[in-house]
Amino acid sequence: MSAAIKPSELRQKRIIERDSVSALYADSVGGLLVTIACALALIFGFPDSGLQEFKYTWGALFFCLMSFRLIDTVYWHRKLRYTDYKPSGPQKRFVISVLITSIMWMTYALTLIQSADWLELSTLIIILSSLAGGGATVLSGNLKLSVIYSLLMTAPLSLMMVLSDDKNQNILGVLGLFFAVVLVLASIRAAQFTRNAIMLKNRNADLVDSMEEKNKEISEANSALESKVQDRTREIYELSNIDPLTGLFNRNAFSTSLSKILVNCETQGRPFALLFIDLDGFKAINDTQGHGVGDRVLVAIAQRLTLFSTGPEYICRWGGDEFIIVIEDVDSDDAIDFGRDLIKSLSQRIQVDLSRLTVGATIGVAMYPEHGNDESELISLADTAMYVQKEKAKSDVCVFSADMRKSQLREQELKEGLALALQNREFHLVYQPVIDNQTNEVSFCEVLIRWELDGVLIPPQEFIPIAEQYGFIHEIGEWVLMKACVESSNWIFDDKVDISVNVSVPQLLRNDFVDIVKAALVNSGFPATSLHLEITESVFANNADVMFARIAELQSLGIKVSVDDFGTGFSSLSQLQKMSADIVKIDRSFIASMDEGGQAIIQATQYMAKQLGYSVVAEGVETKEQADELSDIGVNCSQGYYFSYPMTIDELSQWYEDFKQGKLNDPL
């Protein structure tokens, strides 16, 4: 019974096999290209041969084989070469493909020997001898393959020439057999050399591994010896709370310092202001000039901040381009003045090499004890005030207020309420008819979402931004679309009446939005040609090209697209033309100000829409005079409280019956 092979020996054997396969594949691309060139020369270089049809057939098969070998070689180079792959699979593919190659060459030679002239035969002999000679080296990673390849490439043809009646062929045949023997010996020597090189390489690798293992043992021994030193220095390391770039306190150190400041101020009854500073324009410098320049800007900013601080414990680099500074014995007005002086200083140009760079700063302020008495709370409140100021105008100071707290609480309340409403499907839809000014018939109905929180109706303009901010808008929008299509599938209207559903920018930006619309149409059976999607002008400020492509894809399904609140946002004539909308809805503000210049805007919009082939809808029509004037101007449709308030699907049915019977002469 043979002894079991150790795992280390198996691993070593596998490494050697993999290196042998590497030797086969490493230089095979050049050999394959040379082989293809030789085949092309033989097939097309001697066209007068009587076996041209055989050559073409052989060539087609041969080039298929070469293509496989090239693909296999490229695959090995790109996918396997630097991985811990099993060598058996690639080795089998290589060996089999090389053997088939040699057999095909042998077949070609034996077939043409009888009909080829001396020039073609001589060329064939030279090519086969050259390929066989090259194979002795290129195939040295596999001894058996190298020997068999050399013999198949030279011996059969040589033997046939020895047995030929032509004395010249006899001489060449004897020389060929002698050459075959020489090639076999050369293949053996090359294979031995390659194997020895592989063995030596792996022995060297083992020596390196052994040395690394010894070094590791020495390192571990040194670590054990140094453990006492590390214990003594650990306390010093833990006390190192300085930001390495700016030299200011880091977050941990400042949190500890702020706790002490709070205790002292509470004991002494002294107020203080905490200023949260965020740099404006720093990211652009960091992105365009590089992190090295950005770091030098931060160092300069830290130096300027230090000039405003009463001590290192009152200032820190909170993170990135954010800083905090504390000033004692001030009120909110003093803090604002201090902050503006600070902004003025920080906004001075910074010289970095040959560049003169400028950053700004936006500051949020929280007051102790007015706003809070906890360090984390004060930092959070100042951070909130800073972001509120950024939304209004950068490079200014904002003190936290009760309104901000209410806004925070309200936002949190709506966020939690929306999450629960989504889970319980607490939304409902209402519909507002849009009236054709020419026929006085219902053209389509706009779908509007309604939501009550604790019995109070929440306006969409309040909860939709929250839904967009926290990602609820996608699920809400999908529900609205499906619900509207289902409810509208059985309209009570006599004629075809479309529905119009509002879509937000985040919905349009989703890659699967068109699929969601398709699913709603398919599942409800609602026709695409009866669906309008309303978008606001803000789409022009968000990836306009993506939006235009998405809108075009929707229109290709037969869906109509409306631009809502036209005239209040980012639209331009070129963008409107590029988008090719179907309907433009004039914002209600222009309807309300028709007597104050709004009529001119409406007429201009009507003219522009007519030239572009759009329909025009006037929103916010509240009086008969407005409706009549809009109709006279040529506006296609009108929508507003003059005709109807938004209604549930059941209320819409009753309204339509009254509308048909002319009972709605003055809805208001």
Beta strands, then each sheet from edge to edge (+ up, - down):
strand 1: 272-280
strand 2: 315-319
strand 3: 322-328
strand 4: 350-352
strand 5: 355-357
strand 6: 360-368
strand 7: 397-399
strand 8: 427-436
strand 9: 442-453
strand 10: 456-458
strand 11: 498-502
strand 12: 531-536
strand 13: 560-566
strand 14: 583-586
strand 15: 615-618
strand 16: 637-638
sheet 1: 2+ 3- 1+ 6- 7-
sheet 2: 4+ 5-
sheet 3: 10+ 9- 8+ 16- 15- 14- 13- 12- 11-
end
